[in-house]
Amino acid sequence: MTERATQRPKDFVKPAHWTSDPAPRPAEPKLEPDPRGLSPTRYGDWEQNGIAVDF
């Protein structure tokens, strides 16, 4: 079995575009009113001809 590397080689040079900054937070979702009632993406069901269909 090959040993797993836990450190970079001593001659490793970090590329200029790498950063130690944390990833940005995702944008808040836009809440748009659903003209037909409950949002299928929120509740997990689509309504077709009066029948709820899971997707």
N, CA, C and O atoms as CSV, one atom per row, in Angstrom:
chain,resi,resn,atom,element,x,y,z
A,1,MET,N,N,0.838,-1.179,0.000
A,1,MET,CA,C,0.000,0.000,0.000
A,1,MET,C,C,0.886,1.246,0.000
A,1,MET,O,O,1.889,1.297,0.712
A,2,THR,N,N,0.519,2.238,-0.789
A,2,THR,CA,C,1.282,3.474,-0.894
A,2,THR,C,C,0.920,4.408,0.247
A,2,THR,O,O,-0.254,4.551,0.589
A,3,GLU,N,N,1.912,5.036,0.829
A,3,GLU,CA,C,1.671,6.001,1.897
A,3,GLU,C,C,0.983,7.235,1.330
A,3,GLU,O,O,1.290,7.678,0.223
A,4,ARG,N,N,0.066,7.774,2.087
A,4,ARG,CA,C,-0.642,8.963,1.658
A,4,ARG,C,C,0.162,10.207,2.017
A,4,ARG,O,O,0.688,10.319,3.123
A,5,ALA,N,N,0.251,11.142,1.068
A,5,ALA,CA,C,0.989,12.384,1.323
A,5,ALA,C,C,0.176,13.271,2.261
A,5,ALA,O,O,-1.012,13.497,2.030
A,6,THR,N,N,0.801,13.762,3.299
A,6,THR,CA,C,0.117,14.651,4.242
A,6,THR,C,C,0.704,16.055,4.204
A,6,THR,O,O,0.156,16.968,4.822
A,7,GLN,N,N,1.806,16.242,3.489
A,7,GLN,CA,C,2.430,17.554,3.357
A,7,GLN,C,C,2.882,17.733,1.913
A,7,GLN,O,O,3.163,16.763,1.208
A,8,ARG,N,N,2.946,18.990,1.490
A,8,ARG,CA,C,3.439,19.277,0.145
A,8,ARG,C,C,4.954,19.113,0.112
A,8,ARG,O,O,5.619,19.249,1.139
A,9,PRO,N,N,5.498,18.822,-1.064
A,9,PRO,CA,C,6.960,18.743,-1.172
A,9,PRO,C,C,7.603,20.078,-0.808
A,9,PRO,O,O,6.981,21.129,-0.966
A,10,LYS,N,N,8.826,20.044,-0.330
A,10,LYS,CA,C,9.513,21.264,0.114
A,10,LYS,C,C,9.717,22.257,-1.017
A,10,LYS,O,O,9.758,23.462,-0.769
A,11,ASP,N,N,9.845,21.787,-2.249
A,11,ASP,CA,C,10.079,22.692,-3.374
A,11,ASP,C,C,8.772,23.194,-4.013
A,11,ASP,O,O,8.807,23.818,-5.073
A,12,PHE,N,N,7.622,22.925,-3.375
A,12,PHE,CA,C,6.333,23.367,-3.900
A,12,PHE,C,C,6.211,24.877,-3.784
A,12,PHE,O,O,6.523,25.458,-2.745
A,13,VAL,N,N,5.751,25.509,-4.865
A,13,VAL,CA,C,5.512,26.955,-4.876
A,13,VAL,C,C,4.032,27.172,-5.147
A,13,VAL,O,O,3.497,26.694,-6.147
A,14,LYS,N,N,3.376,27.895,-4.251
A,14,LYS,CA,C,1.940,28.146,-4.384
A,14,LYS,C,C,1.696,29.074,-5.573
A,14,LYS,O,O,2.347,30.114,-5.672
A,15,PRO,N,N,0.767,28.723,-6.488
A,15,PRO,CA,C,0.460,29.612,-7.620
A,15,PRO,C,C,-0.062,30.961,-7.137
A,15,PRO,O,O,-0.652,31.060,-6.062
A,16,ALA,N,N,0.160,31.991,-7.937
A,16,ALA,CA,C,-0.203,33.360,-7.554
A,16,ALA,C,C,-1.711,33.519,-7.358
A,16,ALA,O,O,-2.135,34.342,-6.547
A,17,HIS,N,N,-2.538,32.746,-8.087
A,17,HIS,CA,C,-3.987,32.923,-7.986
A,17,HIS,C,C,-4.600,32.190,-6.790
A,17,HIS,O,O,-5.782,32.382,-6.504
A,18,TRP,N,N,-3.837,31.367,-6.093
A,18,TRP,CA,C,-4.353,30.697,-4.897
A,18,TRP,C,C,-4.469,31.710,-3.777
A,18,TRP,O,O,-3.641,32.614,-3.663
A,19,THR,N,N,-5.500,31.563,-2.945
A,19,THR,CA,C,-5.709,32.464,-1.820
A,19,THR,C,C,-6.085,31.657,-0.585
A,19,THR,O,O,-6.552,30.523,-0.691
A,20,SER,N,N,-5.882,32.243,0.570
A,20,SER,CA,C,-6.269,31.590,1.825
A,20,SER,C,C,-7.595,32.134,2.341
A,20,SER,O,O,-8.048,31.753,3.421
A,21,ASP,N,N,-8.224,33.030,1.567
A,21,ASP,CA,C,-9.512,33.605,1.966
A,21,ASP,C,C,-10.588,32.524,1.936
A,21,ASP,O,O,-10.538,31.632,1.090
A,22,PRO,N,N,-11.562,32.591,2.847
A,22,PRO,CA,C,-12.655,31.616,2.811
A,22,PRO,C,C,-13.538,31.851,1.580
A,22,PRO,O,O,-13.548,32.943,1.012
A,23,ALA,N,N,-14.266,30.830,1.185
A,23,ALA,CA,C,-15.170,30.940,0.046
A,23,ALA,C,C,-16.283,31.932,0.367
A,23,ALA,O,O,-16.708,32.014,1.519
A,24,PRO,N,N,-16.775,32.698,-0.632
A,24,PRO,CA,C,-17.853,33.649,-0.349
A,24,PRO,C,C,-19.150,32.924,-0.015
A,24,PRO,O,O,-19.389,31.804,-0.467
A,25,ARG,N,N,-19.979,33.582,0.782
A,25,ARG,CA,C,-21.277,33.005,1.143
A,25,ARG,C,C,-22.194,33.056,-0.075
A,25,ARG,O,O,-22.136,34.015,-0.844
A,26,PRO,N,N,-23.040,32.042,-0.266
A,26,PRO,CA,C,-23.968,32.070,-1.394
A,26,PRO,C,C,-25.008,33.179,-1.215
A,26,PRO,O,O,-25.338,33.562,-0.093
A,27,ALA,N,N,-25.508,33.678,-2.325
A,27,ALA,CA,C,-26.516,34.736,-2.283
A,27,ALA,C,C,-27.820,34.174,-1.741
A,27,ALA,O,O,-28.123,32.995,-1.922
A,28,GLU,N,N,-28.582,35.019,-1.079
A,28,GLU,CA,C,-29.883,34.610,-0.563
A,28,GLU,C,C,-30.815,34.323,-1.743
A,28,GLU,O,O,-30.790,35.053,-2.734
A,29,PRO,N,N,-31.638,33.270,-1.653
A,29,PRO,CA,C,-32.554,32.971,-2.764
A,29,PRO,C,C,-33.642,34.034,-2.879
A,29,PRO,O,O,-34.076,34.618,-1.886
A,30,LYS,N,N,-34.067,34.266,-4.117
A,30,LYS,CA,C,-35.154,35.212,-4.346
A,30,LYS,C,C,-36.470,34.493,-4.089
A,30,LYS,O,O,-36.749,33.458,-4.694
A,31,LEU,N,N,-37.267,35.039,-3.200
A,31,LEU,CA,C,-38.565,34.447,-2.899
A,31,LEU,C,C,-39.612,35.113,-3.779
A,31,LEU,O,O,-39.980,36.269,-3.567
A,32,GLU,N,N,-40.080,34.373,-4.758
A,32,GLU,CA,C,-41.083,34.894,-5.665
A,32,GLU,C,C,-42.414,34.219,-5.364
A,32,GLU,O,O,-42.450,33.008,-5.143
A,33,PRO,N,N,-43.500,34.970,-5.352
A,33,PRO,CA,C,-44.794,34.354,-5.069
A,33,PRO,C,C,-45.188,33.384,-6.182
A,33,PRO,O,O,-44.961,33.657,-7.361
A,34,ASP,N,N,-45.774,32.263,-5.805
A,34,ASP,CA,C,-46.228,31.265,-6.771
A,34,ASP,C,C,-47.703,31.522,-7.037
A,34,ASP,O,O,-48.523,31.370,-6.131
A,35,PRO,N,N,-48.064,31.913,-8.272
A,35,PRO,CA,C,-49.458,32.257,-8.537
A,35,PRO,C,C,-50.417,31.072,-8.410
A,35,PRO,O,O,-51.619,31.273,-8.236
A,36,ARG,N,N,-49.902,29.836,-8.495
A,36,ARG,CA,C,-50.784,28.672,-8.430
A,36,ARG,C,C,-50.815,28.033,-7.051
A,36,ARG,O,O,-51.477,27.011,-6.872
A,37,GLY,N,N,-50.128,28.594,-6.081
A,37,GLY,CA,C,-50.164,28.014,-4.734
A,37,GLY,C,C,-48.772,27.682,-4.226
A,37,GLY,O,O,-47.852,28.485,-4.382
A,38,LEU,N,N,-48.602,26.519,-3.623
A,38,LEU,CA,C,-47.345,26.137,-3.003
A,38,LEU,C,C,-46.283,25.831,-4.052
A,38,LEU,O,O,-46.574,25.229,-5.086
A,39,SER,N,N,-45.078,26.240,-3.782
A,39,SER,CA,C,-43.981,26.055,-4.723
A,39,SER,C,C,-43.549,24.589,-4.766
A,39,SER,O,O,-43.263,24.017,-3.714
A,40,PRO,N,N,-43.491,23.956,-5.948
A,40,PRO,CA,C,-43.097,22.552,-6.031
A,40,PRO,C,C,-41.636,22.334,-5.647
A,40,PRO,O,O,-41.285,21.265,-5.147
A,41,THR,N,N,-40.782,23.327,-5.872
A,41,THR,CA,C,-39.382,23.145,-5.498
A,41,THR,C,C,-39.202,23.206,-3.993
A,41,THR,O,O,-38.212,22.695,-3.471
A,42,ARG,N,N,-40.143,23.821,-3.285
A,42,ARG,CA,C,-40.052,23.873,-1.825
A,42,ARG,C,C,-40.644,22.612,-1.201
A,42,ARG,O,O,-40.088,22.078,-0.241
A,43,TYR,N,N,-41.753,22.139,-1.730
A,43,TYR,CA,C,-42.449,21.014,-1.115
A,43,TYR,C,C,-42.215,19.689,-1.824
A,43,TYR,O,O,-42.658,18.650,-1.333
A,44,GLY,N,N,-41.524,19.696,-2.978
A,44,GLY,CA,C,-41.138,18.455,-3.640
A,44,GLY,C,C,-42.224,17.786,-4.454
A,44,GLY,O,O,-42.043,16.634,-4.850
A,45,ASP,N,N,-43.328,18.432,-4.723
A,45,ASP,CA,C,-44.412,17.846,-5.520
A,45,ASP,C,C,-44.776,18.793,-6.663
A,45,ASP,O,O,-44.735,20.015,-6.517
A,46,TRP,N,N,-45.125,18.213,-7.778
A,46,TRP,CA,C,-45.706,18.968,-8.886
A,46,TRP,C,C,-47.165,18.563,-8.959
A,46,TRP,O,O,-47.512,17.414,-8.686
A,47,GLU,N,N,-48.006,19.494,-9.323
A,47,GLU,CA,C,-49.430,19.196,-9.453
A,47,GLU,C,C,-49.768,19.182,-10.941
A,47,GLU,O,O,-49.540,20.164,-11.647
A,48,GLN,N,N,-50.313,18.064,-11.407
A,48,GLN,CA,C,-50.713,17.926,-12.804
A,48,GLN,C,C,-52.148,17.420,-12.841
A,48,GLN,O,O,-52.443,16.322,-12.369
A,49,ASN,N,N,-53.035,18.229,-13.404
A,49,ASN,CA,C,-54.456,17.868,-13.512
A,49,ASN,C,C,-55.050,17.490,-12.149
A,49,ASN,O,O,-55.837,16.548,-12.055
A,50,GLY,N,N,-54.672,18.226,-11.093
A,50,GLY,CA,C,-55.226,17.995,-9.775
A,50,GLY,C,C,-54.574,16.855,-9.012
A,50,GLY,O,O,-55.011,16.544,-7.904
A,51,ILE,N,N,-53.525,16.207,-9.570
A,51,ILE,CA,C,-52.835,15.102,-8.913
A,51,ILE,C,C,-51.420,15.527,-8.582
A,51,ILE,O,O,-50.705,16.030,-9.448
A,52,ALA,N,N,-51.004,15.332,-7.331
A,52,ALA,CA,C,-49.638,15.652,-6.925
A,52,ALA,C,C,-48.693,14.567,-7.402
A,52,ALA,O,O,-48.928,13.382,-7.163
A,53,VAL,N,N,-47.621,14.970,-8.078
A,53,VAL,CA,C,-46.657,14.031,-8.654
A,53,VAL,C,C,-45.294,14.331,-8.063
A,53,VAL,O,O,-44.814,15.460,-8.165
A,54,ASP,N,N,-44.658,13.341,-7.445
A,54,ASP,CA,C,-43.289,13.542,-6.948
A,54,ASP,C,C,-42.331,13.515,-8.129
A,54,ASP,O,O,-42.566,12.834,-9.127
A,55,PHE,N,N,-41.286,14.243,-7.999
A,55,PHE,CA,C,-40.259,14.198,-9.031
A,55,PHE,C,C,-38.940,13.818,-8.443
A,55,PHE,O,O,-37.946,13.727,-9.164
